[in-house]
Amino acid sequence: MRKLLGGLLLLLTPAAASAEKLCVAPFAGPGAAAVRGQIADNLCTTNACVDPKKATKAGKPDFAKGKKEKVDFFVDGTIKKKGGKHTLELQVLTRAGPPKFKKTFTYTGLVLPDKTLEAALAALNKAMGLEEAPAKEEPKKEEEKKEEAPPPEEKKEEAPPPEEPKKKRKEPEEPPPPPKEEDRKAETPPDDDSAPPRKPVKPHFVAIEAGVELFSRSFSYNAPETNNLRSYSASLIVAPVVKAEFYPLAIFSKGIASGIGVDGTFALAVGLKSRRSGTDVTWPTNLQHFDVSLRFRLMPFDGVAAEIIPFVGYAVRTFSVGIGTDMSTLDGLPNVAYAGIRPGLAGELPFSNSGFSIFAKFAVIVVLSSGQIISSADTGFFKRGSNLGIEGQLGAGYRIFGPLSIRLAFDFTRYGLSFAPEPADTYRAGGAVDTYLGGTMTIRLTF
């Protein structure tokens, strides 16, 4: 294409114009070398050009050197890029100070399209006085061609050049593979830049869950010294459960204080009865647990609705056996009522806009009282002892639609008890382990 454009300019440029000496200085900006090459290849085909190394300094026109090399015009260019568009600013200088000519051209791609290149060359030729003669000589050339060959032959000879350049001009418009990759890389930042504005959905200020817990309980003693202690095992316990979270400040504020909230859980076993092996007698059994806590929701990652929630609260878990069907009591099995301080950490991470999320929780329960199993009362099994519990949860959720989602979780709670019995005590053992293991399924509604 460059050679064809140069050939056209050679036909259109007067012989007198070739006496002018030009220097096309190095261009600045993205893709500067390729664009300068387009300009220089065409200008230097019809005009005498001086090597930029002889007439520039640090990439800028040096008029002292230019005078020595008899340079009449310096052509300089600067390219700026914004998004997928480029702006080329061309200047023609003859001396230090303001340029004789300055004009900008906008284009896309890494090189100048044909039309933009032709417009830029025409403007430069006009600024340097290199296009006045062609208008006068064109008729003469046409007359000479008419005398030398018949009109039909002229059309055959002249018609192909415009068509062939057009076909060849279209080829540079399709950048080679490397430029295409660079274009894509250049266009990628705007796409990436568009991602940061995508901020997480406004955090909810209320969440309500309702569902069911399915779990087992296993209670056993460590190193029992008497035979009057009874262990306990239940393989399947069903307990409806409700949960709630509330962030009151999130209604009015978006700052860090909006993460302060409260939460609570309550679950009560239904249809639970205890039976002693070898008998048909059953004892109605009550098992429940609840907790309340103060939580602080943190969302540390921009663009991701991930939550990290430290919390501290109060938790209670109770187990008691009533009067049996034969009006008897179940001996050797203490009622328990674990109550304690519950510090912990929870978190939740959604998977983009897929609707899926995972959540987890871990807490330590510093038990302050344990009920009948550790009590100084006459009905207490062990007068002195200590108790420490831990609990964990790991689950996944899926948003069904809007604010409604379903959640499945694996739950684990374990209490470790230690006793300090006296030799004369009725019940003697080194300690006990009370474990609750199961899962929860709930429907969650958020606002």
C-alpha positions in Angstrom: 0.0 0.0 0.0 2.8 2.4 0.9 4.5 1.9 -2.5 1.2 2.5 -4.3 0.5 5.6 -2.3 4.0 6.7 -3.0 3.5 6.1 -6.7 0.4 8.1 -6.8 2.1 11.0 -5.0 5.0 10.7 -7.4 2.5 11.3 -10.3 0.8 14.1 -8.5 3.9 15.9 -7.2 5.8 18.4 -9.3 9.5 18.1 -10.1 10.1 21.4 -8.4 8.8 20.1 -5.1 11.4 17.4 -4.9 14.0 20.1 -4.3 12.5 20.5 -0.7 14.4 18.7 2.0 12.3 17.0 4.7 13.1 15.3 8.0 10.4 13.1 9.5 11.3 13.1 13.2 10.6 10.0 15.4 6.9 10.0 16.5 5.9 9.5 20.2 3.1 7.5 21.6 1.6 4.0 21.2 2.2 2.5 17.7 4.3 5.6 16.8 7.0 3.7 14.8 4.4 2.1 12.5 2.5 5.3 11.9 5.7 7.2 11.3 6.8 4.6 8.8 3.5 5.1 6.8 4.1 8.9 6.7 7.8 8.7 6.0 7.5 6.0 3.3 5.1 8.2 1.3 6.7 11.6 1.8 10.2 10.3 1.2 9.2 8.7 -2.1 8.7 12.0 -3.8 10.9 14.3 -1.6 14.5 14.3 -0.4 14.5 13.2 3.3 17.3 13.5 5.8 18.0 10.7 8.3 16.5 11.7 11.6 19.7 10.8 13.4 21.4 13.7 11.5 18.8 16.3 12.2 17.2 15.5 15.6 18.3 15.3 19.2 16.6 13.0 21.8 13.8 12.4 19.2 13.1 16.1 18.7 13.9 18.4 15.8 17.3 20.0 16.2 17.2 23.2 14.0 21.0 23.7 14.3 21.6 20.3 12.8 18.7 20.8 10.4 20.3 24.0 9.0 23.6 22.2 8.5 21.7 19.4 6.6 19.7 22.0 4.7 16.4 20.7 6.1 13.4 22.9 4.9 10.7 21.2 6.9 10.5 19.0 10.0 7.5 16.7 10.3 6.7 15.6 13.9 3.9 13.5 15.3 2.4 12.5 18.7 -0.1 9.7 19.2 -2.4 9.5 22.2 -4.8 6.6 23.0 -8.1 6.7 24.7 -10.0 3.4 24.9 -9.9 1.8 21.5 -9.3 5.1 19.6 -6.0 6.8 18.7 -5.4 10.5 18.0 -2.5 11.5 15.8 -1.3 15.1 16.1 0.9 16.1 13.1 3.2 19.2 13.1 5.3 20.9 10.4 8.1 23.0 11.8 10.6 25.3 10.1 12.2 26.9 13.1 12.0 26.9 16.9 8.8 28.1 18.3 5.2 27.5 17.3 4.7 25.0 14.5 3.8 26.2 11.0 1.1 23.6 10.8 -0.7 21.4 13.4 -3.6 19.1 12.9 -5.1 16.0 14.6 -6.5 12.9 13.0 -8.5 10.2 14.9 -8.4 6.5 13.9 -8.7 3.0 15.2 -6.2 0.2 15.1 -2.4 0.3 15.2 -1.8 1.9 11.8 -3.5 4.7 9.9 -6.4 3.5 7.7 -6.1 4.4 4.0 -8.5 7.4 4.2 -6.9 8.8 7.2 -3.4 8.3 5.7 -4.4 10.1 2.5 -6.0 13.0 4.5 -2.8 13.3 6.6 -0.5 13.3 3.6 -2.7 15.8 1.7 -2.6 18.1 4.7 1.2 17.8 5.1 1.8 18.4 1.3 -0.4 21.5 1.5 1.3 22.8 4.6 4.7 22.4 3.0 3.6 23.8 -0.4 4.0 20.5 -2.2 0.6 20.2 -3.8 0.1 23.3 -5.9 1.8 22.0 -9.1 -0.2 18.8 -9.5 -3.4 20.7 -10.3 -1.7 22.4 -13.3 0.1 19.3 -14.5 -2.7 16.9 -14.3 -4.4 18.2 -17.5 -1.1 18.1 -19.3 -0.5 14.5 -18.3 -4.0 13.6 -19.3 -3.6 15.3 -22.7 -0.2 13.5 -23.3 -1.9 10.2 -22.4 -4.7 10.9 -24.8 -2.3 11.6 -27.6 -0.2 8.5 -27.0 -3.0 6.0 -26.7 -6.7 5.8 -27.6 -9.2 6.5 -24.9 -10.2 2.8 -24.5 -6.6 1.9 -23.8 -6.3 4.8 -21.4 -9.3 3.5 -19.4 -7.9 0.0 -19.4 -4.5 1.3 -18.1 -5.9 3.8 -15.7 -8.8 1.8 -14.3 -6.8 -1.0 -12.7 -4.6 1.3 -10.6 -7.5 2.7 -8.6 -9.1 -0.7 -8.2 -5.8 -2.5 -7.3 -4.8 0.0 -4.6 -8.3 -0.3 -3.1 -7.9 -4.0 -2.9 -4.5 -3.7 -1.5 -5.5 -0.9 0.8 -8.1 -3.1 2.4 -5.4 -5.6 3.4 -3.6 -3.3 5.9 -7.0 -2.6 7.5 -6.9 -6.2 8.7 -4.0 -6.0 11.2 -1.6 -9.0 11.3 -2.0 -11.5 14.2 0.4 -9.7 16.6 -1.4 -6.3 16.3 -4.7 -8.1 16.8 -3.4 -9.5 20.1 -2.1 -6.1 21.1 -5.5 -4.6 20.2 -7.2 -7.1 22.4 -4.7 -6.5 25.2 -5.3 -2.8 24.7 -9.0 -3.2 24.8 -9.0 -5.5 27.8 -8.2 -2.8 30.4 -11.5 -1.0 29.7 -13.3 -4.3 30.3 -11.3 -4.9 33.5 -11.9 -1.3 34.5 -15.6 -1.9 34.2 -15.3 -4.7 36.8 -14.4 -2.6 39.9 -17.6 -0.5 39.7 -19.5 -3.8 40.0 -19.9 -3.6 43.8 -21.5 -6.3 45.9 -25.2 -6.3 46.5 -26.3 -4.2 49.4 -25.8 -6.3 52.6 -29.1 -7.5 54.1 -30.3 -6.0 57.4 -32.7 -8.9 58.3 -32.4 -12.7 57.7 -34.9 -15.2 58.9 -34.5 -19.0 58.7 -36.8 -21.9 59.5 -36.2 -25.6 59.1 -35.3 -28.8 60.8 -32.3 -30.3 62.6 -31.6 -34.0 62.4 -28.9 -35.1 64.8 -27.8 -37.7 67.3 -26.7 -37.5 70.9 -24.0 -39.6 72.6 -23.3 -39.3 76.3 -20.7 -41.5 78.0 -18.4 -41.4 81.1 -14.6 -41.6 81.2 -13.1 -43.9 83.8 -16.3 -44.6 85.8 -15.6 -46.0 89.3 -19.2 -46.9 90.2 -21.8 -49.0 88.4 -24.7 -46.7 89.0 -23.9 -44.3 86.1 -25.9 -44.6 83.0 -24.7 -43.5 79.5 -27.1 -42.3 76.8 -27.4 -42.7 73.1 -30.0 -41.5 70.6 -29.3 -42.1 66.9 -32.0 -39.7 65.4 -33.4 -36.7 67.0 -35.8 -34.4 65.1 -35.9 -30.7 66.1 -37.6 -27.8 64.3 -35.3 -24.8 64.3 -35.7 -21.1 63.7 -32.9 -18.5 63.3 -32.8 -14.8 62.9 -30.2 -12.0 62.2 -30.8 -8.3 62.5 -28.5 -5.4 61.6 -30.5 -2.3 62.7 -27.8 0.3 61.7 -27.7 -1.1 58.1 -31.1 0.4 57.5 -29.7 3.9 57.9 -26.0 3.6 57.4 -23.5 2.1 54.9 -20.4 2.6 57.1 -18.6 0.2 59.3 -21.2 0.6 62.0 -23.8 -1.0 59.7 -22.1 -4.4 60.4 -23.2 -4.4 64.1 -26.0 -6.8 64.6 -27.6 -9.5 66.8 -28.6 -13.1 66.0 -30.4 -15.9 67.7 -31.2 -19.6 67.3 -33.8 -21.8 68.9 -34.5 -25.6 68.4 -36.7 -28.0 70.3 -36.8 -31.8 69.9 -40.2 -33.3 69.1 -41.5 -36.7 69.8 -38.4 -37.7 71.8 -38.8 -40.6 74.2 -36.1 -42.5 76.1 -36.2 -46.3 76.7 -34.1 -48.5 78.9 -32.9 -51.7 77.2 -34.8 -54.8 78.3 -38.0 -52.9 79.2 -41.0 -51.5 77.3 -41.2 -48.5 79.6 -40.6 -45.1 78.0 -39.8 -41.8 79.5 -40.8 -38.5 77.8 -37.6 -36.6 77.1 -37.0 -32.9 76.6 -34.0 -31.6 74.6 -33.6 -28.1 73.4 -30.9 -25.4 72.7 -30.9 -21.7 72.1 -28.3 -19.0 71.7 -28.1 -15.2 71.3 -25.1 -13.2 70.3 -23.8 -9.8 69.3 -22.0 -10.0 65.9 -19.9 -7.6 63.8 -20.2 -8.2 60.0 -17.1 -7.3 58.0 -17.0 -7.2 54.1 -13.3 -6.7 53.4 -13.2 -7.4 49.7 -14.4 -5.0 47.0 -16.5 -6.5 44.3 -17.1 -9.7 46.4 -20.0 -10.0 48.9 -17.9 -12.1 51.3 -18.6 -11.8 55.0 -16.4 -12.3 58.0 -18.3 -12.2 61.3 -16.7 -12.3 64.7 -19.3 -12.8 67.5 -19.8 -13.3 71.2 -22.9 -14.5 72.9 -24.7 -16.8 75.4 -25.7 -20.4 74.7 -27.9 -22.9 76.5 -28.4 -26.6 75.8 -30.7 -28.7 78.1 -31.6 -32.4 78.4 -34.1 -33.8 80.9 -36.1 -37.0 81.4 -39.6 -37.0 82.9 -41.8 -39.6 84.6 -42.1 -42.9 82.7 -45.2 -44.7 81.6 -45.0 -46.9 84.7 -44.7 -43.7 86.9 -41.0 -44.4 87.6 -37.9 -42.2 87.2 -34.9 -43.1 85.1 -32.1 -43.5 87.7 -28.4 -43.0 87.0 -28.9 -40.5 84.1 -28.5 -36.8 85.1 -30.4 -34.0 83.6 -28.0 -31.4 82.1 -28.3 -27.7 81.4 -25.2 -26.3 79.9 -25.1 -22.5 79.9 -22.1 -20.5 79.0 -20.3 -17.7 77.1 -19.9 -18.4 73.4 -17.3 -16.4 71.4 -16.6 -17.4 67.8 -16.1 -16.6 64.2 -18.4 -17.1 61.2 -18.1 -16.5 57.5 -19.9 -16.7 54.2 -18.7 -16.6 50.6 -21.0 -16.4 47.5 -19.8 -17.8 44.2 -20.3 -14.7 41.9 -23.8 -14.6 40.5 -24.4 -18.3 40.4 -26.6 -18.3 43.4 -24.4 -20.8 45.3 -22.6 -19.9 48.5 -20.7 -21.6 51.3 -20.7 -20.7 55.0 -19.0 -21.8 58.1 -18.9 -21.2 61.9 -16.8 -22.1 64.8 -17.2 -21.2 68.5 -15.9 -22.1 71.9 -18.4 -22.5 74.8 -17.1 -21.6 78.2 -19.7 -23.4 80.3 -20.6 -21.5 83.5 -23.2 -24.1 84.8 -24.0 -27.7 83.8 -27.2 -28.5 85.7 -27.7 -31.6 87.7 -24.5 -33.4 86.5 -22.2 -30.8 88.2 -24.0 -29.3 91.2 -23.5 -28.9 94.9 -27.2 -29.5 95.5 -28.3 -32.7 97.1 -29.6 -33.9 93.7 -26.3 -33.2 92.0 -24.2 -36.1 90.6 -20.8 -34.5 91.0 -20.1 -31.8 93.5 -17.1 -30.3 91.7 -16.0 -30.3 88.1 -15.6 -28.2 84.9 -17.0 -28.2 81.4 -15.9 -26.8 78.1 -17.7 -27.0 74.8 -16.9 -26.5 71.1 -19.2 -26.2 68.1 -18.7 -26.0 64.4 -20.8 -25.7 61.2 -20.1 -26.1 57.5 -22.7 -25.6 54.9 -23.8 -24.5 51.5 -26.7 -22.4 50.2 -28.5 -21.8 46.9 -30.6 -18.8 46.1 -33.9 -20.1 44.7 -35.1 -16.6 43.6 -35.0 -13.1 44.9 -34.5 -13.1 48.7 -35.4 -16.8 49.1 -32.7 -19.4 49.4 -32.2 -23.0 50.8 -29.4 -24.0 53.1 -27.9 -27.4 54.1 -25.3 -27.6 56.9 -23.3 -30.1 58.9 -23.3 -29.4 62.6 -21.1 -30.6 65.4 -21.2 -29.8 69.2 -19.1 -31.4 71.9 -18.9 -30.9 75.6 -16.0 -32.2 77.6 -16.6 -32.6 81.3 -14.2 -33.4 84.1 -15.1 -34.3 87.7 -13.3 -34.3 91.1 -15.2 -36.8 93.1 -14.6 -37.8 96.7 -14.2 -41.5 97.8 -17.5 -41.3 99.7 -19.5 -39.8 96.8 -22.4 -41.9 95.4 -21.2 -41.3 91.8 -17.6 -41.4 90.9 -15.9 -40.9 87.4 -13.1 -39.1 85.8 -15.2 -37.2 83.3 -17.8 -37.4 80.6 -18.2 -36.5 76.9 -21.5 -35.2 75.5 -21.6 -35.1 71.7 -24.3 -33.8 69.3 -23.7 -34.6 65.6 -26.0 -34.0 62.6 -27.3 -31.7 60.0 -29.7 -28.8 59.4 -31.9 -27.9 56.4 -33.5 -24.5 56.4 -35.3 -22.0 54.1 -33.7 -18.5 54.4 -35.4 -15.2 53.7 -33.3 -12.0 53.6 -34.1 -8.3 53.2 
